[in-house]
């Protein structure tokens, strides 16, 4: 479904080290990512705080971690639906954001429920007993309508944490899937909550860049 290009961000940080100023450095990193991936419809969206690229049709923001790897791209031209994705891996914590514009009619609840069903397949899956991230508990006024679920499942006989989220804006659907060993669930939830809130905000603001 995805066209994949895996990039180590540490190498790009070294390449951009000679740039003057934080924003210039981050723009240099984003420019190198865009060159290496060749992904269409992505543009630089860097600030002084982070290196990032934006999928212009959907508003999906891919923020580049300095301590992990990035995999990003667009759906193949042959795909029934338009879309783009980015996956960040930090150690054993993996987070994927996907923006999709479905060719057929659908709803947020349908998309969320299907995402949960396809991701949390284990019959013994239960709701995660931990606390939702501070970002998720913050006031959601102004954010696109969205859903979030957190689960405990067994993956290859290892207790694991899985988070699934979905939001809708302008006919596009944004989805997040995060996985980690259960022992790293709290850290994964903190990172995922902050990532989701920032991505959702940018996704909702995409019509007014």
C-alpha positions as YAML, in Angstrom:
chain: A
units: angstrom
residues:
- id: 1
  name: UNK
  ca: [0.00, 0.00, 0.00]
- id: 2
  name: UNK
  ca: [2.83, 2.40, 0.83]
- id: 3
  name: UNK
  ca: [5.89, 3.44, -1.13]
- id: 4
  name: UNK
  ca: [8.62, 3.24, 1.52]
- id: 5
  name: UNK
  ca: [11.87, 5.11, 2.13]
- id: 6
  name: UNK
  ca: [13.61, 4.64, 5.48]
- id: 7
  name: UNK
  ca: [15.83, 7.48, 6.66]
- id: 8
  name: UNK
  ca: [18.10, 7.74, 9.69]
- id: 9
  name: UNK
  ca: [17.68, 11.24, 11.08]
- id: 10
  name: UNK
  ca: [21.01, 11.23, 12.94]
- id: 11
  name: UNK
  ca: [22.84, 11.22, 9.60]
- id: 12
  name: UNK
  ca: [20.82, 14.17, 8.36]
- id: 13
  name: UNK
  ca: [21.55, 16.14, 11.54]
- id: 14
  name: UNK
  ca: [25.25, 15.72, 10.79]
- id: 15
  name: UNK
  ca: [24.73, 16.89, 7.21]
- id: 16
  name: UNK
  ca: [22.90, 20.02, 8.40]
- id: 17
  name: UNK
  ca: [25.30, 20.85, 11.23]
- id: 18
  name: UNK
  ca: [26.98, 23.61, 9.24]
- id: 19
  name: UNK
  ca: [23.72, 25.53, 8.79]
- id: 20
  name: UNK
  ca: [23.45, 28.76, 10.81]
- id: 21
  name: UNK
  ca: [20.46, 28.97, 13.15]
- id: 22
  name: UNK
  ca: [17.95, 26.38, 14.34]
- id: 23
  name: UNK
  ca: [15.34, 27.03, 11.64]
- id: 24
  name: UNK
  ca: [17.93, 26.96, 8.84]
- id: 25
  name: UNK
  ca: [19.29, 23.67, 10.19]
- id: 26
  name: UNK
  ca: [15.83, 22.13, 10.33]
- id: 27
  name: UNK
  ca: [14.99, 23.38, 6.84]
- id: 28
  name: UNK
  ca: [18.19, 21.79, 5.57]
- id: 29
  name: UNK
  ca: [17.20, 18.46, 7.15]
- id: 30
  name: UNK
  ca: [13.72, 18.66, 5.64]
- id: 31
  name: UNK
  ca: [15.15, 19.54, 2.22]
- id: 32
  name: UNK
  ca: [17.45, 16.51, 2.35]
- id: 33
  name: UNK
  ca: [14.53, 14.25, 3.32]
- id: 34
  name: UNK
  ca: [12.45, 15.58, 0.42]
- id: 35
  name: UNK
  ca: [15.35, 15.00, -1.97]
- id: 36
  name: UNK
  ca: [16.03, 11.48, -0.75]
- id: 37
  name: UNK
  ca: [12.41, 10.33, -0.72]
- id: 38
  name: UNK
  ca: [11.30, 12.09, -3.90]
- id: 39
  name: UNK
  ca: [7.80, 11.94, -2.41]
- id: 40
  name: UNK
  ca: [5.39, 14.16, -4.38]
- id: 41
  name: UNK
  ca: [3.06, 16.68, -2.72]
- id: 42
  name: UNK
  ca: [5.32, 17.17, 0.33]
- id: 43
  name: UNK
  ca: [6.81, 20.57, 1.21]
- id: 44
  name: UNK
  ca: [9.02, 21.92, 3.99]
- id: 45
  name: UNK
  ca: [7.11, 22.77, 7.18]
- id: 46
  name: UNK
  ca: [10.06, 23.33, 9.50]
- id: 47
  name: UNK
  ca: [10.27, 25.80, 12.36]
- id: 48
  name: UNK
  ca: [13.07, 26.67, 14.76]
- id: 49
  name: UNK
  ca: [11.71, 23.96, 17.08]
- id: 50
  name: UNK
  ca: [11.50, 21.00, 14.66]
- id: 51
  name: UNK
  ca: [12.30, 19.74, 11.20]
- id: 52
  name: UNK
  ca: [9.12, 18.70, 9.41]
- id: 53
  name: UNK
  ca: [7.43, 18.25, 6.04]
- id: 54
  name: UNK
  ca: [3.76, 18.63, 5.14]
- id: 55
  name: UNK
  ca: [1.63, 16.69, 2.69]
- id: 56
  name: UNK
  ca: [-0.14, 19.63, 1.06]
- id: 57
  name: UNK
  ca: [-3.37, 17.91, -0.09]
- id: 58
  name: UNK
  ca: [-4.21, 16.46, 3.34]
- id: 59
  name: UNK
  ca: [-2.34, 18.65, 5.84]
- id: 60
  name: UNK
  ca: [-0.47, 15.64, 7.29]
- id: 61
  name: UNK
  ca: [2.63, 16.85, 9.14]
- id: 62
  name: UNK
  ca: [5.62, 14.51, 9.46]
- id: 63
  name: UNK
  ca: [7.92, 15.69, 12.24]
- id: 64
  name: UNK
  ca: [11.43, 14.27, 12.09]
- id: 65
  name: UNK
  ca: [12.86, 12.83, 15.30]
- id: 66
  name: UNK
  ca: [16.54, 13.35, 16.01]
- id: 67
  name: UNK
  ca: [16.64, 10.05, 17.91]
- id: 68
  name: UNK
  ca: [15.02, 7.63, 15.48]
- id: 69
  name: UNK
  ca: [14.17, 6.74, 11.89]
- id: 70
  name: UNK
  ca: [11.57, 8.10, 9.49]
- id: 71
  name: UNK
  ca: [9.64, 6.26, 6.77]
- id: 72
  name: UNK
  ca: [7.33, 8.43, 4.61]
- id: 73
  name: UNK
  ca: [5.62, 8.56, 1.26]
- id: 74
  name: UNK
  ca: [2.36, 8.69, -0.67]
- id: 75
  name: UNK
  ca: [-0.05, 5.99, -1.74]
- id: 76
  name: UNK
  ca: [0.70, 4.49, -5.17]
- id: 77
  name: UNK
  ca: [-1.14, 6.02, -8.12]
- id: 78
  name: UNK
  ca: [-2.97, 2.71, -8.51]
- id: 79
  name: UNK
  ca: [-4.48, 2.94, -5.01]
- id: 80
  name: UNK
  ca: [-8.25, 3.33, -4.78]
- id: 81
  name: UNK
  ca: [-7.81, 6.14, -2.23]
- id: 82
  name: UNK
  ca: [-5.51, 9.16, -2.13]
- id: 83
  name: UNK
  ca: [-3.24, 9.41, 0.87]
- id: 84
  name: UNK
  ca: [0.16, 9.73, 2.52]
- id: 85
  name: UNK
  ca: [1.92, 8.32, 5.57]
- id: 86
  name: UNK
  ca: [4.88, 8.70, 7.87]
- id: 87
  name: UNK
  ca: [6.26, 6.27, 10.45]
- id: 88
  name: UNK
  ca: [8.68, 7.17, 13.23]
- id: 89
  name: UNK
  ca: [10.59, 4.50, 15.14]
- id: 90
  name: UNK
  ca: [12.38, 5.24, 18.39]
- id: 91
  name: UNK
  ca: [13.83, 2.03, 19.76]
- id: 92
  name: UNK
  ca: [10.87, -0.31, 20.26]
- id: 93
  name: UNK
  ca: [8.27, 2.48, 20.04]
- id: 94
  name: UNK
  ca: [6.77, 2.85, 16.57]
- id: 95
  name: UNK
  ca: [4.24, 5.48, 15.52]
- id: 96
  name: UNK
  ca: [2.48, 5.75, 12.16]
- id: 97
  name: UNK
  ca: [0.36, 8.65, 10.91]
- id: 98
  name: UNK
  ca: [-1.76, 8.12, 7.81]
- id: 99
  name: UNK
  ca: [-3.95, 10.63, 5.97]
- id: 100
  name: UNK
  ca: [-6.55, 9.18, 3.59]
- id: 101
  name: UNK
  ca: [-9.25, 10.59, 1.35]
- id: 102
  name: UNK
  ca: [-11.59, 7.68, 0.71]
- id: 103
  name: UNK
  ca: [-13.23, 7.36, -2.70]
- id: 104
  name: UNK
  ca: [-16.45, 6.05, -1.14]
- id: 105
  name: UNK
  ca: [-18.65, 7.48, 1.59]
- id: 106
  name: UNK
  ca: [-17.67, 6.74, 5.17]
- id: 107
  name: UNK
  ca: [-17.81, 8.17, 8.69]
- id: 108
  name: UNK
  ca: [-15.32, 8.84, 11.47]
- id: 109
  name: UNK
  ca: [-16.78, 6.10, 13.66]
- id: 110
  name: UNK
  ca: [-16.57, 3.59, 10.81]
- id: 111
  name: UNK
  ca: [-12.95, 4.50, 10.08]
- id: 112
  name: UNK
  ca: [-11.99, 4.34, 13.76]
- id: 113
  name: UNK
  ca: [-13.73, 1.02, 14.38]
- id: 114
  name: UNK
  ca: [-12.16, -0.53, 11.27]
- id: 115
  name: UNK
  ca: [-8.72, 0.73, 12.33]
- id: 116
  name: UNK
  ca: [-9.16, -0.83, 15.78]
- id: 117
  name: UNK
  ca: [-10.41, -4.11, 14.30]
- id: 118
  name: UNK
  ca: [-7.48, -4.39, 11.87]
- id: 119
  name: UNK
  ca: [-4.84, -3.38, 14.43]
- id: 120
  name: UNK
  ca: [-6.06, -5.01, 17.65]
- id: 121
  name: UNK
  ca: [-6.76, -8.50, 16.35]
- id: 122
  name: UNK
  ca: [-5.83, -10.56, 19.40]
- id: 123
  name: UNK
  ca: [-8.93, -12.12, 21.00]
- id: 124
  name: UNK
  ca: [-7.46, -11.50, 24.45]
- id: 125
  name: UNK
  ca: [-6.97, -7.76, 23.87]
- id: 126
  name: UNK
  ca: [-8.14, -5.50, 26.69]
- id: 127
  name: UNK
  ca: [-8.31, -1.77, 27.28]
- id: 128
  name: UNK
  ca: [-5.01, -0.37, 28.51]
- id: 129
  name: UNK
  ca: [-5.24, 0.31, 32.24]
- id: 130
  name: UNK
  ca: [-2.86, 3.28, 32.18]
- id: 131
  name: UNK
  ca: [-3.62, 6.99, 32.26]
- id: 132
  name: UNK
  ca: [-4.28, 8.99, 29.09]
- id: 133
  name: UNK
  ca: [-1.53, 11.45, 28.16]
- id: 134
  name: UNK
  ca: [-1.67, 15.04, 29.39]
- id: 135
  name: UNK
  ca: [-2.03, 16.16, 25.76]
- id: 136
  name: UNK
  ca: [-5.13, 13.99, 25.33]
- id: 137
  name: UNK
  ca: [-6.64, 15.31, 28.56]
- id: 138
  name: UNK
  ca: [-6.14, 18.95, 27.59]
- id: 139
  name: UNK
  ca: [-9.01, 21.06, 26.25]
- id: 140
  name: UNK
  ca: [-9.84, 19.85, 22.73]
- id: 141
  name: UNK
  ca: [-11.75, 22.99, 21.70]
- id: 142
  name: UNK
  ca: [-10.91, 23.85, 18.10]
- id: 143
  name: UNK
  ca: [-9.50, 20.44, 17.22]
- id: 144
  name: UNK
  ca: [-11.13, 18.28, 14.52]
- id: 145
  name: UNK
  ca: [-13.58, 15.64, 15.71]
- id: 146
  name: UNK
  ca: [-11.59, 12.55, 16.70]
- id: 147
  name: UNK
  ca: [-11.49, 9.23, 18.57]
- id: 148
  name: UNK
  ca: [-8.70, 7.56, 20.60]
- id: 149
  name: UNK
  ca: [-8.39, 3.99, 21.92]
- id: 150
  name: UNK
  ca: [-5.62, 2.33, 23.93]
- id: 151
  name: UNK
  ca: [-5.18, -1.43, 24.28]
- id: 152
  name: UNK
  ca: [-3.08, -4.19, 25.83]
- id: 153
  name: UNK
  ca: [-2.40, -7.14, 23.52]
- id: 154
  name: UNK
  ca: [0.06, -9.99, 23.11]
- id: 155
  name: UNK
  ca: [2.44, -9.59, 20.16]
- id: 156
  name: UNK
  ca: [4.70, -12.58, 19.53]
- id: 157
  name: UNK
  ca: [4.08, -13.65, 23.14]
- id: 158
  name: UNK
  ca: [5.14, -10.22, 24.41]
- id: 159
  name: UNK
  ca: [2.68, -8.01, 26.35]
- id: 160
  name: UNK
  ca: [2.28, -4.88, 24.26]
- id: 161
  name: UNK
  ca: [0.63, -1.48, 24.22]
- id: 162
  name: UNK
  ca: [-1.26, -0.34, 21.13]
- id: 163
  name: UNK
  ca: [-2.91, 3.03, 20.55]
- id: 164
  name: UNK
  ca: [-5.31, 3.79, 17.69]
- id: 165
  name: UNK
  ca: [-6.66, 7.26, 16.90]
- id: 166
  name: UNK
  ca: [-8.65, 8.78, 14.05]
- id: 167
  name: UNK
  ca: [-9.82, 12.28, 13.13]
- id: 168
  name: UNK
  ca: [-11.69, 13.92, 10.25]
- id: 169
  name: UNK
  ca: [-11.40, 17.29, 8.50]
- id: 170
  name: UNK
  ca: [-12.39, 18.51, 5.03]
- id: 171
  name: UNK
  ca: [-13.22, 15.01, 3.83]
- id: 172
  name: UNK
  ca: [-9.78, 13.69, 4.81]
- id: 173
  name: UNK
  ca: [-9.22, 11.18, 7.61]
- id: 174
  name: UNK
  ca: [-6.12, 11.19, 9.83]
- id: 175
  name: UNK
  ca: [-5.17, 7.98, 11.60]
- id: 176
  name: UNK
  ca: [-2.51, 7.19, 14.20]
- id: 177
  name: UNK
  ca: [-1.27, 3.75, 15.24]
- id: 178
  name: UNK
  ca: [1.35, 3.44, 17.98]
- id: 179
  name: UNK
  ca: [2.88, 0.24, 19.36]
- id: 180
  name: UNK
  ca: [5.39, -0.51, 22.11]
- id: 181
  name: UNK
  ca: [6.24, -3.16, 24.68]
- id: 182
  name: UNK
  ca: [3.89, -2.84, 27.63]
- id: 183
  name: UNK
  ca: [6.88, -1.94, 29.81]
- id: 184
  name: UNK
  ca: [7.29, 1.24, 27.73]
- id: 185
  name: UNK
  ca: [3.57, 2.04, 27.52]
- id: 186
  name: UNK
  ca: [3.66, 5.21, 29.62]
- id: 187
  name: UNK
  ca: [6.49, 6.71, 27.60]
- id: 188
  name: UNK
  ca: [4.79, 5.68, 24.35]
- id: 189
  name: UNK
  ca: [1.48, 7.22, 25.46]
- id: 190
  name: UNK
  ca: [3.16, 10.50, 26.40]
- id: 191
  name: UNK
  ca: [4.93, 10.74, 23.03]
- id: 192
  name: UNK
  ca: [1.85, 9.61, 21.12]
- id: 193
  name: UNK
  ca: [-0.48, 12.05, 22.83]
- id: 194
  name: UNK
  ca: [1.78, 15.02, 22.05]
- id: 195
  name: UNK
  ca: [2.29, 13.83, 18.48]
- id: 196
  name: UNK
  ca: [-1.44, 13.32, 17.93]
- id: 197
  name: UNK
  ca: [-2.44, 16.71, 19.28]
- id: 198
  name: UNK
  ca: [0.14, 18.53, 17.12]
- id: 199
  name: UNK
  ca: [-0.76, 16.49, 14.04]
- id: 200
  name: UNK
  ca: [-4.48, 16.96, 14.59]
- id: 201
  name: UNK
  ca: [-4.06, 20.71, 15.03]
- id: 202
  name: UNK
  ca: [-2.06, 21.02, 11.79]
- id: 203
  name: UNK
  ca: [-4.52, 18.72, 10.02]
- id: 204
  name: UNK
  ca: [-7.46, 20.90, 11.03]
- id: 205
  name: UNK
  ca: [-5.62, 24.10, 10.11]
- id: 206
  name: UNK
  ca: [-4.58, 22.85, 6.66]
- id: 207
  name: UNK
  ca: [-7.30, 24.84, 4.89]
- id: 208
  name: UNK
  ca: [-5.78, 28.02, 6.36]
- id: 209
  name: UNK
  ca: [-2.00, 27.52, 6.09]
...
